[in-house]
Each structure stands twice: as C-alpha cells, then as structure tokens.
Amino acid sequence: MALLPPDHPERQALADEVHARPPEPVSAPLRATHVAVLVDADLREQERAHLERLFARADVTAPAAGVTQLSAQLGAVRLKWERHGEFSSYTFFVSGVGDEAQPFAEPACALLPAGWLQALPGHTMMAAHALVLPAPEQAPDTALLARHFRGPVVGGAIGGGAGFAFTDFRIQDDACTRFLLFDRSFTPAQTGRMLQRLFEIEAYRMMALLALPIARRQSPRILAIERALAELTDGIARDDGREEALLHELTRLAAEVESGLAASQFRFGACRAYSELVRTRISELRETRLPGTQTIEEFMERRFTPAVATCITVSQRLHDLSERVAQASGLLATRVGIARERQNQALLASMDRRAKLQLRLQQTVEGLSVAAIVYYAAGLVAYLAKGAKAARFPVDPDLAVAIAVPVLAVLVYSAIRRARRRMGGSEPAGPHLH
C-alpha cells in the first residue's frame, strides 16, 4: 500500500546521482592506466559499439543501453568506464607490478587486445599510468623517485599520512603521465579514492586548460578592439558631425565582440568549473609537505592557477568590452537622435515658411481670380445689355456694365471667401506650423 504521493519522474535518478562514479577498491601492488577521451556527441554510439566489441572478446555480457558508467572484469584487466559531459574516461587495473626494475614499462593497458585502445572514438585529452606500491618504512627518497620520473617531482604525504603520492605532471615517451602512490595504511576503498583523485586532478586540469589557446587568440583581438573603441569614443567627444560613420563602425565592433563571446564563453565557463574541481580534488588529498619536495597544491598554485586566471581575465575583458561598446553605442545613438531632431525641426521650419509663401501666393491668385471672373461676368452682362437694347428695351450697355462690375466683384469675392471657409472647416486639425 502506497504511503506517499506519486514520485517525481526524476526522483530516482537524482537520488542515485550522489552514488555515481564510486571509486574502485584496490590494493597494492597494482598497475593502473587512466585515459580521458574527448568525444563529440555524434560519436557516442560508436563509443558504445567499441565497448561492446571489447566485452564480446572477453566473453562478458555487454552493458545495458543508456548506462553512463560501468565496472567489469575482463580477464586479467578490470575496466572502469565513465561518461562525462564532454569526455569519457577509461581506467584499467591489473594486480601486481610486472617488471620490478621497470614497472612503468608494462602498464595495465598493455594487456588489452591489440589496437583496441588506439581505435577509441575521439581525441585523447589525458593519459596516465599509476603504480600503487606498499610504502617503504621511510618516506621515499630522491633516488627512488628519480627511477620513475625525469623532471622535478611534486607530491607528499596524503590522507593524513596514510600514504604518499608523487608525479612530475610530464608526458613521458609513452605519451602518458606517471603517478606513484605508496600505501602505508590505506583501506582498499581509500586507495581507490586517492587513485581516482590523482587521475581526476590531471584530467580536469587538461580540460580546464582547453580554454587557454582560445584566451591567447582572443587577447590580441581584444586589444585591437579596445584601441578602436578608444578612437571611436574620442570621435564621439569631438562632435565633428561624423555620427553616422561612427555608429556604423561601433555596430561592426559590437558584432565582433559578440562573435568573440559566442565562440569562447562556453569554454571559459567550463574552465572555471573544471578548475574548481581540480582545487576540490587537491584539497581532498589532505597533503602534508615532505622536506625538499613541492606539494601538488603548491605546484598547481604556481603553474595551473595563473593559466586559469588568464582565461577568466580574458572572459571578463570580453564582457566588459561588450558593455563599453553598448554604452558608446547608446551615447552615439542619442547624439544621432538629437542631430536628427534638429534636422526635423529645421525641416518643419522650412515647411512652415513654404506654407506661408503658398498662402500668400494663393491670396494673390485669388485676387487675380476675382478680377478674371468679374471681367468675364461683365462681358456676359454687356452681351445681355446689347441684346436688350437690340430688342428695343431702354438699356444703355455701357451703363449696365459699369453698374454690374462692382456688384459682380462683391459677389465673387464673397463667394470665394465662403468657399474657403467651408474648405477650412472640413479639413482635420493638424499641427500648427510656427
């Protein structure tokens, strides 16, 4: 009998999220290989098919469709696969160290079917080999570490002194980075967590630094836009009548800035997220300094943090530049609007003058029209008077015309005035031109 309301469709998935990607319990001695592959969305099905071929060769049941993580024993190799947002990670575990003189010469991935790892869809972003060994009685010395690393080694005690971790963060001749983990008193779960954190530090570091080439390409472009914007702002301040040309140039700069933002902001945002994950994973190591050895945290603060700061600075400069261009565009648009308002006012004044001239011309034409109409009407009166005289009526044509002219003039003028008043009253009211 159900005691609760119906579940939210995502309840189970959200509850399982905190249990996602658990570390693989491991014990020393152990070899591990971790590979992070950047995979486009359209290659995900190929990735799944490639995994299924590996499972088929090992005669192991393939994972169900839709899974984003799995762990399986494939003969002597244990595989842990995880699908992340942009990349997929593969971790291979093999017990033992192989050749004790050169343990990194026989990595865990060497036991995979020939060519399978190389044929993975996507591009390798990070690859690392790790050795998990029982810790010596004393902290590992320089001579021991020099056998495995060719550059300055960083690391120290981790897990509150329960083990040691070392690396040089260099890509070796086999195209992989190396990690050395010594187990003093770790449980298998702790060993798995520490190993996973070391791999994730390097993987997230590389993913974060994908933004660095973009930042380097954007920096000269931003500098050129800033200089052009300064010149345009100078032009706005001079008020030299080039508003339309300046506005066109500002529009071009705005489009260029927005193009830069659209092309880089996802990568810069990912850089911030991945760098935060790197800092979190380093803090989870709970490092303790060893004499003469730089810790991983110190190394990242000096080498990784400045690169991230460069990316964040370039991103902020782009945003600031977008705001400055928008402000300059608004200022110039206001200037152009004021100039156009002045032009409109001048145009209205010119139309007012022309209207007055047209009125005067119309009045002149009306006067001439009255004279013309009276002239023609007087002619008609003359014809009528002459006709009446011919009919023996006592009419003097010249006298009749002389009397009719002023009467006709008054009548015609009055008629024109009334017609003009009627036309003026029937027109809709409009703006008064001063």
Protein Blocks (a to p, Z undefined) as FASTA:
>chain_A
ZZbdcddfklmmmmmmmmgoiacddddddddddddddddfklmmmmmmmmmmmmmmnopa
cddehiabdcddehjbccdddddfkbccdddddedjhjaklmmlmcfklmpcehklmmpg
cjdfbdcddddddddfbdcdfklmmmmpcbdcedddeehhpaccddehiacfkopacddd
ddfkbcfklmmmmmmmmmmmmmmmmmmmmmmmmmmmmmmmmmmmmmmmmmmmmmmmnono
pmmmmmmmmmmmmmmmmmmmmmmmmmmmmmmmmmmmmmmmmmmnopaddehiacfklmmm
mmmmmmmmmmmmmmmmmmmmmmmmmmmmmmmmmmmmmmmmmmmmmmmmmmmmmmmmmmmm
mmmmmmmmmmmmmmmmmmmmmmmmmmmmmnopacdfklmmmmmmmmmmmmmmmmmmmmmm
mmmmmpccddddZZ
